[in-house]
Amino acid sequence: MTKQHSPAALRNRAPITDVLATTLPDSGQVLEVASGSGEHVIHFAGRFPALTWIPSDPAPEARASIAEHLADAGLPNVQSPRAVDVSDPDWPATLDNTGGLQAIVCINMIHIAPWQACLGLFEGAAQLLPRAAPLYLYGPYRRGGGHTSQSNAAFDAQLKQSNPLWGLRDLETVCEEAEARGFTHERTVEMPANNLSVILRRA
Ligand SMILES: C[S@@+](CC[C@H](N)C(=O)[O-])C[C@H]1O[C@@H](n2cnc3c(N)ncnc32)[C@H](O)[C@@H]1O
C-alpha cells in the first residue's frame, strides 16, 4: 500500500479551491510543485476539468502515492507525477514538459524545505511561466517580524527541531525575493487555521 493520506489536505482543499477559482486561467497546463500524497491535485483536477494538471514531488514515495490516487480517480486531465526538486537549479529542464505552463501551485512546501527551495521555486517558475501567469503559494507565514498565532509559533519551533533549515518564512521577505526574480505580489488571502494564500504573478 503506497497510497498516502493527508488529513490537512482534506481540510484545506476546499478553501484553497475557492481561491484558485479566482486565480487560475480557464485552460492550459498547471504544475503542482511538492504534491505530497496527491490528494490536492486529484481534487483540483475534478474541480477544474478544463485545466491539465502536472503533479510533482522529489520523494519517490510521494510519486508512488500520487500515481495510486490517480489510478483510482481515473481523471483524464492529470499527467503522471514528475520528479521535480526545486532546489536543483536545472529543475525546469528536469520537468521534461513539452507544452507551455500557464500556472504553478505550491502548497505547504517552503517552510518544510531549506530556504533555497523557495528561491529555486521562484527562479525556475520565472523561466517557465509566461507574463501574467500565477504562482500560487499556500501555508503559514510570519508577518511583520513575528508569528500571527501561538499555534504557528509552536509549529515553527517543532519544524526547526526536525531540521534547523526549516521553519515559517516571513511573508514580506518571500514577496521581496519573488519580486526580485520577476514576479509581482498580487494579493494575500487569509485562510483557515492561520494560513495564507499568496498570489504572485509573472511580471
Ligand atoms: C508537508 S508536504 C506537503 C505536501 C502537499 N503539498 C500537501 O499540502 O499535502 C511537503 C512536500 O514538499 C516536498 N518537498 C520538499 N523539498 C522539496 C523540494 N526541494 N522541491 C520540491 N518539493 C519538495 C516533500 O517531498 C513533501 O512532499
The ligand as an SDF file (V2000), in Angstrom:
LIG
                    3D

 27 29  0  0  0  0  0  0  0  0999 V2000
    4.2750   18.9540    4.0150 C   0  0  0  0  0  0  0  0  0  0  0  0
    4.4420   18.1780    2.4810 S   0  0  0  0  0  0  0  0  0  0  0  0
    3.1360   18.9890    1.5710 C   0  0  0  0  0  0  0  0  0  0  0  0
    2.5310   18.0950    0.5490 C   0  0  0  0  0  0  0  0  0  0  0  0
    1.2740   18.6400   -0.1190 C   0  0  0  0  0  0  0  0  0  0  0  0
    1.5640   19.8240   -0.9050 N   0  0  0  0  0  0  0  0  0  0  0  0
    0.2100   18.9350    0.9100 C   0  0  0  0  0  0  0  0  0  0  0  0
   -0.0140   20.1090    1.2170 O   0  0  0  0  0  0  0  0  0  0  0  0
   -0.3850   17.9720    1.4020 O   0  0  0  0  0  0  0  0  0  0  0  0
    5.9080   18.9040    1.8130 C   0  0  0  0  0  0  0  0  0  0  0  0
    6.2860   18.3140    0.4590 C   0  0  0  0  0  0  0  0  0  0  0  0
    7.3430   19.1100   -0.0780 O   0  0  0  0  0  0  0  0  0  0  0  0
    8.1780   18.2460   -0.8150 C   0  0  0  0  0  0  0  0  0  0  0  0
    9.4690   18.9210   -0.9920 N   0  0  0  0  0  0  0  0  0  0  0  0
   10.4420   19.0940   -0.0640 C   0  0  0  0  0  0  0  0  0  0  0  0
   11.5080   19.7000   -0.6050 N   0  0  0  0  0  0  0  0  0  0  0  0
   11.1970   19.9240   -1.9070 C   0  0  0  0  0  0  0  0  0  0  0  0
   11.8960   20.4970   -2.9980 C   0  0  0  0  0  0  0  0  0  0  0  0
   13.1520   20.9580   -2.8410 N   0  0  0  0  0  0  0  0  0  0  0  0
   11.2950   20.5780   -4.2080 N   0  0  0  0  0  0  0  0  0  0  0  0
   10.0250   20.1180   -4.3540 C   0  0  0  0  0  0  0  0  0  0  0  0
    9.3190   19.5580   -3.3450 N   0  0  0  0  0  0  0  0  0  0  0  0
    9.8930   19.4500   -2.1510 C   0  0  0  0  0  0  0  0  0  0  0  0
    8.2400   16.9910    0.0430 C   0  0  0  0  0  0  0  0  0  0  0  0
    8.7000   15.8700   -0.6770 O   0  0  0  0  0  0  0  0  0  0  0  0
    6.7980   16.8840    0.5180 C   0  0  0  0  0  0  0  0  0  0  0  0
    6.0270   16.0660   -0.3250 O   0  0  0  0  0  0  0  0  0  0  0  0
  1  2  1  0
  2  3  1  0
  2 10  1  0
  3  4  1  0
  4  5  1  0
  5  6  1  0
  5  7  1  0
  7  8  2  0
  7  9  1  0
 10 11  1  0
 11 12  1  0
 11 26  1  0
 12 13  1  0
 13 14  1  0
 13 24  1  0
 14 15  1  0
 14 23  1  0
 15 16  2  0
 16 17  1  0
 17 18  1  0
 17 23  2  0
 18 19  1  0
 18 20  2  0
 20 21  1  0
 21 22  2  0
 22 23  1  0
 24 25  1  0
 24 26  1  0
 26 27  1  0
M  CHG  2   2   1   9  -1
M  END
$$$$
